[in-house]
């Protein structure tokens, strides 16, 4: 039997791969063709890191990934595109691979650490123990995950902890060792805005957050806040974004009751956090769409210029923006999987 799919979109290619794979597994003789030109497929370039079972089952990004973790390599000077949402249809953010940071708060931390003024560098050094004590890493890539992952704050902290431990190793103290569990107040919003600068610079603006920290860390944290406020007044508020995001995470932690734990990670969050190390090191000219084409051809699929009877899969155009294109690509791949599932009953038991 022969099936011809219309278009050279990722959806048609994925549907072809799924049909050919299933036919091989069950011993069916099936020919699958796609109407289109494989040399004209839209590039979907790396570096990128995501959890995508359908993509992984098509062999995309498996060289450096494992399980359903997809790692697509890319030029070393390009930021890593990451999402902790399953299937890659949303939640994308950037992680810098060259030590400068992609998130504004990460860049502020790097600036402090490299500032020519000794007092500013002292503030950067003083921040490190507070980040590292619970098991986080001050590697800018991990901080990009900690500040930028598109999940709610406590799962974001858990993802950052998992990524930091996977990247740097080591063990950490229980997270509630650093909080009193007595705070009853709404935490700070996750998104920073300059409107918060006045609050951050007030002498008691963050007092309620500091009061929620245990005696093991409170005095040190208060000294860091005072020094960051002094620097911000001197620099016109340059690095208040870092103070805000540290305070925002702390304001979430101090809400936790005694002996509680952070929320457990889902499969996608854990997969991406543990795959960060290999994704940061992966280099080359990766193209996820081209990899789909190669797998389709490897399985025996053909491209034809035209056909009398075709099955339409998808003709959604690809956007130009890098993040939008990856969302489009991942959505098309899942659409192709669903189309293959819908076609398969008609192949094995065609209507009379």
C-alpha positions as CSV (number, residue, x, y, z in Angstrom):
1,X,0.0,0.0,0.0
2,X,1.1,3.6,-0.7
3,X,0.3,6.8,1.1
4,X,1.2,10.3,-0.2
5,X,1.3,13.2,2.1
6,X,1.1,16.8,0.8
7,X,3.7,19.4,1.5
8,X,7.2,19.3,2.9
9,X,6.2,20.7,6.3
10,X,7.5,19.1,9.6
11,X,3.9,17.7,10.1
12,X,4.0,15.8,6.8
13,X,7.5,14.5,7.5
14,X,6.7,13.4,11.0
15,X,3.5,11.7,9.9
16,X,5.6,9.8,7.3
17,X,8.2,8.7,9.9
18,X,5.5,7.5,12.2
19,X,3.7,5.5,9.5
20,X,6.9,3.9,8.3
21,X,8.1,3.1,11.8
22,X,4.8,1.5,12.7
23,X,4.6,-0.5,9.5
24,X,8.1,-1.9,10.1
25,X,7.3,-2.9,13.6
26,X,4.3,-4.8,12.5
27,X,5.7,-6.3,9.3
28,X,3.6,-4.3,6.9
29,X,4.8,-3.3,3.4
30,X,4.1,0.4,3.2
31,X,5.4,3.1,0.8
32,X,5.1,6.7,2.0
33,X,5.8,9.7,-0.2
34,X,5.7,13.4,0.5
35,X,4.9,15.9,-2.2
36,X,7.6,18.6,-2.0
37,X,11.2,19.4,-2.3
38,X,13.4,18.3,0.6
39,X,16.0,20.9,-0.3
40,X,13.4,23.6,0.5
41,X,12.5,22.7,4.0
42,X,12.6,25.6,6.5
43,X,15.7,25.5,8.7
44,X,15.0,25.1,12.5
45,X,18.4,25.7,13.9
46,X,20.0,25.1,17.3
47,X,21.3,25.3,19.9
48,X,18.2,24.2,21.6
49,X,17.2,22.0,24.6
50,X,13.7,20.6,25.3
51,X,11.7,17.6,26.3
52,X,9.8,16.3,23.3
53,X,8.9,12.6,23.1
54,X,7.7,12.7,19.5
55,X,10.8,14.5,18.3
56,X,13.1,12.1,20.2
57,X,11.3,9.1,18.8
58,X,12.0,10.5,15.3
59,X,15.7,10.6,16.2
60,X,16.0,14.3,16.4
61,X,18.6,15.6,19.0
62,X,19.4,12.1,20.4
63,X,23.2,12.3,19.9
64,X,23.6,14.4,23.0
65,X,20.2,13.9,24.6
66,X,18.8,10.8,26.3
67,X,15.3,9.5,26.6
68,X,12.9,12.2,25.5
69,X,15.5,14.9,26.0
70,X,16.2,16.7,22.7
71,X,19.6,18.5,22.3
72,X,20.1,20.3,19.0
73,X,23.6,21.7,18.6
74,X,24.4,25.1,17.3
75,X,27.2,27.8,16.9
76,X,29.0,28.4,20.2
77,X,28.3,32.2,20.0
78,X,24.5,31.6,19.8
79,X,22.5,31.5,23.0
80,X,20.9,28.2,24.0
81,X,17.1,28.2,23.5
82,X,15.4,26.3,26.3
83,X,11.9,25.4,27.4
84,X,10.8,23.3,30.4
85,X,7.3,22.9,29.0
86,X,6.7,19.5,27.5
87,X,6.7,19.2,23.7
88,X,8.2,22.6,23.1
89,X,5.1,24.5,22.0
90,X,5.6,27.2,24.6
91,X,7.8,28.5,27.5
92,X,11.0,29.2,25.5
93,X,13.7,31.4,27.0
94,X,17.4,32.0,26.4
95,X,20.5,30.7,28.3
96,X,23.8,32.3,27.5
97,X,26.7,29.8,26.9
98,X,29.6,32.3,27.1
99,X,29.5,33.4,30.7
100,X,27.8,36.8,30.2
101,X,24.2,35.8,31.0
102,X,21.0,36.2,29.0
103,X,18.6,37.2,31.8
104,X,18.9,40.8,33.0
105,X,19.5,39.6,36.6
106,X,22.2,37.2,35.5
107,X,23.9,40.0,33.6
108,X,23.7,42.2,36.7
109,X,25.4,39.5,38.8
110,X,28.2,39.1,36.2
111,X,28.7,42.9,36.1
112,X,29.1,43.0,39.8
113,X,31.6,40.2,39.8
114,X,33.7,42.0,37.1
115,X,33.3,45.5,38.3
116,X,36.6,47.4,38.6
117,X,35.5,48.8,42.0
118,X,36.6,46.5,44.8
119,X,33.5,47.3,46.8
120,X,31.2,46.2,44.0
121,X,33.1,43.0,43.5
122,X,32.8,42.4,47.3
123,X,29.0,42.6,46.9
124,X,29.2,40.0,44.1
125,X,31.3,37.7,46.2
126,X,28.9,38.1,49.2
127,X,25.9,37.0,47.0
128,X,27.6,33.7,46.1
129,X,27.2,31.9,49.5
130,X,23.5,32.7,49.6
131,X,23.0,31.2,46.1
132,X,25.3,28.2,46.7
133,X,24.1,27.2,50.2
134,X,20.8,25.5,49.1
135,X,22.7,23.8,46.2
136,X,22.4,26.3,43.4
137,X,25.3,27.2,41.2
138,X,26.5,30.7,40.4
139,X,27.3,29.6,36.8
140,X,25.6,32.2,34.6
141,X,23.8,29.4,32.6
142,X,22.2,28.1,35.8
143,X,21.2,31.6,36.9
144,X,19.6,32.1,33.5
145,X,17.5,29.0,34.3
146,X,16.8,30.1,37.8
147,X,15.6,33.6,36.8
148,X,14.2,32.8,33.3
149,X,12.4,29.4,33.3
150,X,8.8,29.9,32.4
151,X,7.2,28.2,35.4
152,X,5.9,29.5,38.7
153,X,8.6,30.6,41.2
154,X,8.9,27.5,43.5
155,X,9.1,25.0,40.6
156,X,11.5,27.4,38.9
157,X,13.7,27.3,42.1
158,X,13.5,23.5,42.0
159,X,14.5,23.4,38.3
160,X,17.5,25.8,39.2
161,X,18.5,23.5,42.0
162,X,18.4,20.4,39.8
163,X,20.3,22.1,37.0
164,X,22.9,23.4,39.5
165,X,23.5,20.1,41.1
166,X,23.7,18.4,37.7
167,X,26.2,20.9,36.4
168,X,28.4,21.4,39.4
169,X,27.7,18.3,41.5
170,X,27.6,18.4,45.3
171,X,24.8,18.2,47.9
172,X,22.7,20.8,49.5
173,X,21.1,21.7,52.8
174,X,17.3,21.3,53.2
175,X,15.7,24.4,51.8
176,X,13.6,25.1,54.9
177,X,16.8,25.3,57.0
178,X,17.0,28.9,55.8
179,X,13.5,30.1,56.6
180,X,11.4,30.5,59.7
181,X,8.1,29.5,58.3
182,X,6.3,32.3,60.0
183,X,5.6,34.8,57.2
184,X,2.0,35.5,56.1
185,X,2.2,37.9,53.3
186,X,1.9,37.8,49.5
187,X,5.2,37.2,47.8
188,X,6.7,39.6,45.3
189,X,5.5,39.2,41.7
190,X,7.8,37.2,39.4
191,X,8.3,40.0,36.9
192,X,10.5,43.0,37.7
193,X,9.5,46.5,36.7
194,X,11.2,49.8,37.5
195,X,8.1,50.7,39.6
196,X,9.6,48.5,42.3
197,X,12.8,50.5,42.5
198,X,11.5,52.8,45.2
199,X,10.5,49.9,47.4
200,X,13.9,48.2,46.9
201,X,15.7,51.3,48.0
202,X,13.6,51.9,51.1
203,X,15.5,51.0,54.3
204,X,12.7,48.7,55.4
205,X,11.4,47.8,51.9
206,X,12.6,44.2,52.2
207,X,12.5,43.9,56.0
208,X,9.6,41.4,55.9
209,X,11.5,39.1,53.6
210,X,14.6,39.3,55.8
211,X,12.6,38.6,58.9
212,X,11.4,35.4,57.3
213,X,15.0,34.1,57.0
214,X,16.5,31.9,59.7
215,X,19.2,33.2,62.0
216,X,21.7,31.1,60.0
217,X,21.5,33.5,57.0
218,X,19.6,36.6,58.0
219,X,22.4,38.8,59.1
220,X,24.5,38.0,56.0
221,X,21.5,38.6,53.7
222,X,20.7,41.9,55.4
223,X,24.3,43.1,54.8
224,X,24.1,42.1,51.2
225,X,20.9,44.0,50.8
226,X,22.3,47.2,52.4
227,X,25.4,47.0,50.2
228,X,23.4,46.5,47.1
229,X,21.1,49.4,48.0
230,X,24.2,51.6,48.5
231,X,25.6,50.6,45.1
232,X,22.3,51.1,43.4
233,X,22.1,54.7,44.7
234,X,25.6,55.3,43.4
235,X,24.9,53.7,40.0
236,X,21.4,55.0,39.4
237,X,19.7,51.7,40.1
238,X,21.8,49.8,37.6
239,X,21.7,46.4,39.3
240,X,18.4,46.6,41.2
241,X,17.0,44.0,38.8
242,X,19.3,41.4,40.5
243,X,18.2,42.5,44.0
244,X,14.6,42.2,43.0
245,X,14.8,38.7,41.6
246,X,16.8,37.5,44.6
247,X,14.2,39.0,46.9
248,X,11.4,37.6,44.8
249,X,12.7,34.1,45.2
250,X,13.3,34.6,48.9
251,X,9.8,36.0,49.3
252,X,8.5,32.7,47.9
253,X,10.7,30.6,50.2
254,X,9.7,32.4,53.4
255,X,6.1,31.3,52.7
256,X,7.0,27.7,53.1
257,X,6.0,26.0,56.4
258,X,8.6,24.2,58.5
259,X,9.8,20.8,57.2
260,X,8.1,21.4,53.8
261,X,9.8,20.6,50.5
262,X,9.9,22.2,47.1
263,X,7.4,20.8,44.6
264,X,8.6,17.7,42.7
265,X,9.7,18.3,39.1
266,X,7.7,17.0,36.2
267,X,9.4,14.8,33.5
268,X,10.0,17.8,31.2
269,X,11.5,20.0,34.0
270,X,13.8,17.2,35.3
271,X,14.8,16.2,31.8
272,X,15.8,19.7,30.8
273,X,17.6,20.5,34.1
274,X,19.7,17.4,33.9
275,X,20.3,17.9,30.1
276,X,21.7,21.4,30.5
277,X,25.3,20.3,30.8
278,X,25.3,18.4,27.5
279,X,23.4,21.2,25.8
280,X,25.9,23.8,26.9
281,X,28.7,21.8,25.4
282,X,27.0,20.7,22.2
283,X,28.4,22.4,19.1
284,X,27.9,22.1,15.4
285,X,25.4,23.1,12.8
286,X,22.2,21.5,14.1
287,X,18.9,21.7,12.1
288,X,16.0,19.9,13.6
289,X,13.9,20.0,10.5
290,X,16.7,18.6,8.4
291,X,17.1,15.8,10.8
292,X,13.5,14.9,10.3
293,X,14.0,14.8,6.6
294,X,17.1,12.5,7.0
295,X,15.2,10.1,9.2
296,X,12.3,10.0,6.8
297,X,14.6,9.1,3.9
298,X,16.5,6.6,6.0
299,X,13.3,4.7,6.7
300,X,12.6,4.6,2.9
301,X,10.4,7.6,2.5
302,X,10.4,9.5,-0.8
303,X,9.8,13.0,-2.0
304,X,7.8,13.4,-5.2
305,X,7.1,16.6,-7.2
306,X,3.3,15.8,-7.6
307,X,0.7,13.1,-7.1
308,X,-2.9,12.5,-8.0
309,X,-4.2,11.5,-4.6
310,X,-2.7,13.1,-1.5
311,X,-3.5,13.5,2.2
312,X,-3.2,17.0,3.4
313,X,-1.4,17.4,6.7
314,X,-0.6,21.0,7.3
315,X,0.3,24.1,5.4
316,X,0.9,26.6,8.2
317,X,3.8,28.9,7.2
318,X,6.9,29.2,9.3
319,X,7.5,32.4,11.2
320,X,10.8,34.2,11.0
321,X,11.5,34.8,14.7
322,X,13.7,32.1,16.2
323,X,11.4,31.3,19.2
324,X,8.3,31.5,17.2
325,X,9.8,29.1,14.6
326,X,10.6,26.6,17.3
327,X,7.1,26.8,18.6
328,X,5.7,26.4,15.1
329,X,8.1,23.4,14.5
330,X,7.1,21.6,17.7
331,X,3.4,22.2,17.1
332,X,3.8,20.8,13.5
333,X,5.6,17.7,14.7
334,X,2.8,16.9,17.2
335,X,0.2,17.6,14.4
336,X,2.0,15.1,12.2
337,X,1.9,12.5,15.0
338,X,-1.8,12.9,15.3
339,X,-2.3,12.7,11.6
340,X,-0.4,9.4,11.5
341,X,-2.6,8.1,14.3
342,X,-5.7,9.1,12.3
343,X,-4.5,7.5,9.1
344,X,-3.2,4.2,10.5
345,X,-6.6,2.5,11.0
346,X,-7.5,3.2,7.3
347,X,-4.2,1.6,6.2
348,X,-4.5,-1.6,8.2
349,X,-8.3,-1.9,7.8
350,X,-9.3,0.2,4.8
351,X,-13.1,1.0,4.4
352,X,-14.8,-1.2,1.9
